[in-house]
C-alpha cells in the first residue's frame, strides 16, 4: 500500500485517491472553484453561461493522496446538438466517480436544473455526495431554500449529504472542502503521475483560452455562435506557433470578432498569448483566422474536431 507523509508530524498514512465529478447547472462557478482548488488555471471562466463545453479532467496531488476532478459543462435547457451533447456529458460524468460534488449558487433562488441534479443524485446510492454552496462572499438569502429542495427530492435510500460553504473568489472554505473530499475517496494508489495537472488535450485547451477572451468581451452578444478550432501547433524549444480558426455561423459576425480597425482581434490575440505563455512557459505566436461555418454547432464532423464528441 502506498503511503503519504504528514508534513507536521512525520507520521505516515495510507494514500487516498479517487474521482470527483463536479456537477451543477450553468454559471454557478464550477470552473472557478476548480481553478481555486488547484491554485492554477485548467478550466476557462467567464460570466457567460455554458462557457465550459468539454469535460476537463484535472489532478490535485498532495501528501494525503490524489483527487481527480472532472469539471463538466453546466446543465441547461438545450435547443441544439452542441447543447444536448454538453448536457449528456455532464450527466454521464458521475459514472465511475467516487464523489459527486454538486455546486450551488446560494445567492440565487434554486432553479429547475438544480432540483433536477438533486433528484438524479438522490438515486445514486453508491456515491458520496458533497453539496457546495458557492459564492459565500455574496449575500446568501437562499441557503435554506436549497436545503428544503433536497429534503423534497431525497428518498429513504438516498446517501447522506455534506453541505460545504465556500467562495471560489476568496478561497474561503477550500481547505475544509479538500479535507472532506479526501475523507470521502477510498484508500488506494495514485491514478496519475504526481506532476500531472490535467490530461485535457493541448489543442482543446489552447482553443478554450482563445474562446474565453472573446466571451469576456462580448458577453451574450455572440459567444454561443463562436468556436475555436486549433489546426496545428508548431513547436521548437523556444517558440510555439499556433494556427487556429475562429468559427462563426454568419458572414455578418466576422466584423464583430475583428472589431473596429481590427482592435478586438488584436486584443484577443494579446491577452490569449499572455495566458498561453504563462501556462506553457514558453514564447507563443498566435495566427488566427475567422471563418464562416454555417450551423457548425449542428455539424457532427466539426463537433468531433472541436472535441465535443
C-alpha positions in Angstrom: 0.0 0.0 0.0 1.3 3.4 -0.9 1.6 5.9 2.0 2.0 9.6 2.4 3.9 11.6 5.0 2.4 14.2 7.3 4.4 17.4 6.9 3.8 18.4 10.6 4.2 15.1 12.5 6.3 13.0 10.1 3.7 10.2 10.5 2.9 8.0 7.5 -0.7 7.3 6.4 -2.3 5.4 3.5 -2.9 7.5 0.4 -6.4 8.3 -0.5 -7.2 8.6 -4.2 -10.4 8.9 -6.1 -12.5 10.6 -8.8 -14.7 13.7 -8.0 -17.3 14.8 -10.5 -18.1 18.5 -10.3 -21.7 18.9 -11.5 -24.4 21.6 -11.4 -26.3 23.9 -13.6 -24.7 26.5 -15.8 -22.9 29.5 -14.3 -22.7 28.6 -10.7 -18.9 28.8 -10.6 -17.8 25.2 -11.1 -14.7 26.1 -13.2 -13.8 29.0 -10.9 -14.0 26.6 -8.0 -11.8 24.0 -9.7 -9.1 26.6 -10.5 -9.2 27.8 -6.9 -8.7 24.3 -5.6 -5.8 23.6 -7.9 -4.2 27.1 -7.5 -3.8 27.1 -11.3 -5.9 27.6 -14.4 -7.1 24.4 -16.0 -10.6 25.4 -16.9 -11.8 28.6 -18.6 -14.0 31.1 -16.8 -16.4 33.9 -17.9 -19.6 35.5 -16.8 -21.3 33.8 -19.7 -23.3 30.6 -19.0 -22.2 27.4 -20.8 -18.6 28.6 -21.1 -17.3 25.1 -20.3 -18.2 22.8 -23.2 -15.9 19.7 -22.7 -15.3 17.6 -19.6 -11.9 18.8 -18.2 -10.1 16.4 -16.0 -7.7 18.0 -13.5 -5.5 16.4 -10.9 -4.8 17.6 -7.3 -1.9 15.7 -5.7 -0.5 16.3 -2.2 0.7 14.3 0.8 -2.8 13.0 1.6 -3.1 11.5 -1.9 -4.7 12.4 -5.2 -8.1 13.8 -6.2 -9.0 13.7 -9.9 -11.7 16.3 -10.7 -14.0 16.1 -13.7 -15.2 19.7 -14.5 -18.4 19.3 -16.5 -20.5 21.6 -18.7 -23.3 23.2 -16.9 -26.7 21.6 -17.5 -29.1 24.0 -19.2 -32.2 23.9 -21.5 -30.6 22.8 -24.8 -32.2 23.5 -28.2 -29.3 22.4 -30.5 -26.9 19.5 -31.0 -24.0 21.0 -29.1 -26.2 21.9 -26.1 -27.6 18.4 -26.0 -24.0 16.9 -26.1 -22.9 19.2 -23.3 -25.9 18.0 -21.1 -25.2 14.4 -21.9 -21.5 14.8 -21.0 -22.4 16.4 -17.7 -25.0 13.8 -16.7 -22.7 10.9 -17.6 -19.7 12.3 -15.6 -20.9 10.7 -12.4 -20.5 7.2 -13.8 -17.3 5.8 -12.2 -16.9 8.7 -9.8 -16.4 8.2 -6.1 -17.8 11.6 -5.2 -20.4 13.8 -6.8 -19.8 17.4 -5.9 -22.9 19.4 -6.7 -22.1 23.1 -6.9 -24.9 25.5 -6.0 -25.2 29.3 -6.1 -26.8 30.2 -2.7 -27.0 33.9 -3.7 -29.8 33.0 -6.2 -33.0 31.0 -6.0 -32.9 27.3 -6.8 -33.8 26.6 -10.4 -35.3 23.6 -12.2 -31.8 22.4 -13.2 -30.7 22.5 -9.5 -33.6 20.4 -8.5 -33.0 18.1 -11.5 -29.5 17.4 -10.3 -30.7 16.7 -6.7 -33.3 14.2 -8.0 -30.7 12.4 -10.1 -28.2 12.3 -7.2 -30.9 11.1 -4.7 -30.9 7.8 -6.5 -27.1 7.3 -6.7 -26.7 5.1 -3.6 -23.1 4.2 -4.4 -21.8 7.8 -4.4 -20.6 10.1 -1.7 -22.4 13.4 -2.0 -21.0 16.8 -1.3 -23.2 19.9 -1.9 -21.0 23.0 -2.3 -22.8 26.3 -1.5 -20.6 28.6 -3.6 -20.3 32.4 -3.6 -20.2 32.8 0.2 -18.5 36.1 -0.4 -22.0 37.4 -1.5 -25.3 37.6 0.4 -26.8 34.1 1.0 -30.6 34.5 1.2 -31.4 31.2 -0.4 -29.3 28.6 1.6 -32.4 27.3 3.4 -34.3 27.0 0.0 -31.6 24.7 -1.3 -31.8 22.5 1.8 -35.6 22.4 1.6 -35.3 21.4 -2.1 -33.0 18.5 -1.2 -35.4 17.3 1.6 -38.2 17.3 -1.0 -36.0 15.3 -3.6 -34.3 12.7 -1.4 -35.7 9.3 -0.6 -35.2 6.9 2.2 -32.3 5.2 0.4 -30.6 8.4 -0.7 -27.0 8.8 0.5 -26.3 11.5 3.2 -25.1 14.9 2.0 -22.3 17.0 3.4 -23.0 20.8 2.9 -19.9 22.9 2.4 -19.9 26.7 2.2 -17.0 28.1 0.0 -16.0 31.0 -2.1 -14.1 30.3 -5.3 -13.3 34.1 -5.4 -11.8 34.5 -2.0 -10.7 30.9 -1.4 -12.7 30.7 1.9 -13.7 27.1 2.8 -11.4 25.5 0.2 -9.2 23.7 2.8 -12.2 22.4 4.6 -13.7 21.2 1.3 -10.5 19.3 0.4 -10.4 17.6 3.8 -14.0 16.4 3.3 -13.2 15.1 -0.2 -10.1 13.2 0.9 -12.2 11.6 3.6 -14.8 10.6 1.0 -12.5 8.8 -1.5 -11.0 5.3 -1.0 -7.6 4.3 0.1 -5.6 3.4 -3.0 -2.7 4.1 -5.3 -2.1 7.3 -7.4 -4.2 7.3 -10.6 -2.0 9.8 -12.5 1.7 10.9 -12.3 2.4 13.2 -9.4 3.4 16.1 -11.7 0.3 16.0 -13.9 -2.2 18.9 -13.6 -4.6 17.9 -16.4 -4.9 15.4 -19.2 -7.0 17.8 -21.3 -5.7 17.7 -24.8 -3.3 20.6 -25.6 -5.2 21.8 -28.8 -8.5 21.9 -26.9 -7.0 23.8 -24.0 -5.5 26.4 -26.3 -8.8 26.8 -28.2 -10.6 27.3 -24.9 -8.2 30.1 -23.8 -8.8 32.0 -27.1 -12.5 31.5 -26.8 -12.5 32.8 -23.2 -11.1 36.1 -24.3 -14.0 36.7 -26.7 -16.5 35.6 -24.0 -15.2 38.2 -21.6 -15.6 41.0 -24.1 -18.8 40.0 -26.0 -20.8 38.6 -23.1 -24.2 37.4 -24.5 -23.8 39.2 -27.9 -22.2 36.3 -29.8 -20.4 33.7 -27.7 -22.7 30.7 -28.3 -22.2 31.1 -32.1 -18.4 31.0 -31.7 -16.0 28.2 -31.6 -12.2 27.9 -31.8 -10.5 25.1 -33.8 -6.8 24.8 -33.4 -5.4 23.4 -36.6 -1.8 23.0 -35.6 0.9 23.8 -33.1 4.5 24.1 -34.5 6.8 23.6 -31.6 10.5 24.5 -31.1 12.5 24.7 -27.9 11.8 28.5 -27.6 8.6 29.2 -29.6 5.2 27.7 -30.2 3.5 28.9 -33.4 -0.3 28.2 -33.1 -2.6 28.3 -36.1 -6.3 28.5 -35.1 -9.6 29.1 -36.9 -12.4 31.1 -35.1 -15.7 29.7 -36.4 -18.9 31.7 -36.7 -22.3 31.0 -38.3 -22.8 34.1 -40.5 -20.6 36.5 -42.5 -22.0 39.4 -40.6 -20.5 38.0 -37.4 -16.9 38.3 -38.7 -16.9 42.0 -38.3 -17.9 41.8 -34.7 -15.0 39.5 -33.9 -12.5 41.7 -35.8 -13.7 44.9 -34.2 -13.2 48.5 -35.3 -9.9 48.6 -37.3 -9.1 45.1 -36.0 -8.8 46.3 -32.4 -10.8 43.4 -30.8 -8.9 40.7 -32.7 -5.6 42.3 -31.6 -6.8 42.5 -28.0 -7.9 38.8 -28.0 -4.5 37.7 -29.5 -2.6 39.8 -27.0 -4.5 38.5 -23.9 -4.6 34.9 -25.1 -0.9 35.0 -25.9 -0.1 36.2 -22.4 -2.2 33.4 -20.8 -0.7 30.7 -23.0 2.9 31.9 -22.4 2.2 31.7 -18.7 0.5 28.3 -18.9 3.2 26.6 -21.1 6.2 28.7 -20.0 7.5 29.5 -23.5 7.0 32.2 -26.1 3.8 31.9 -28.2 2.9 33.3 -31.6 -0.9 33.1 -32.4 -2.1 33.1 -36.0 -5.9 33.5 -36.0 -8.3 33.3 -39.0 -12.0 34.0 -38.7 -14.1 31.5 -40.8 -17.8 31.2 -41.5 -19.1 27.6 -40.9 -22.9 27.8 -41.1 -24.6 25.8 -38.4 -21.3 24.5 -37.1 -23.0 23.5 -33.8 -25.2 21.0 -35.7 -22.3 19.6 -37.8 -21.1 16.4 -36.1 -17.8 16.4 -38.1 -16.9 19.9 -36.8 -18.1 19.0 -33.3 -15.8 16.0 -33.4 -12.9 18.2 -34.5 -13.7 20.5 -31.6 -13.5 17.6 -29.1 -17.2 17.8 -28.2 -17.9 14.3 -29.4 
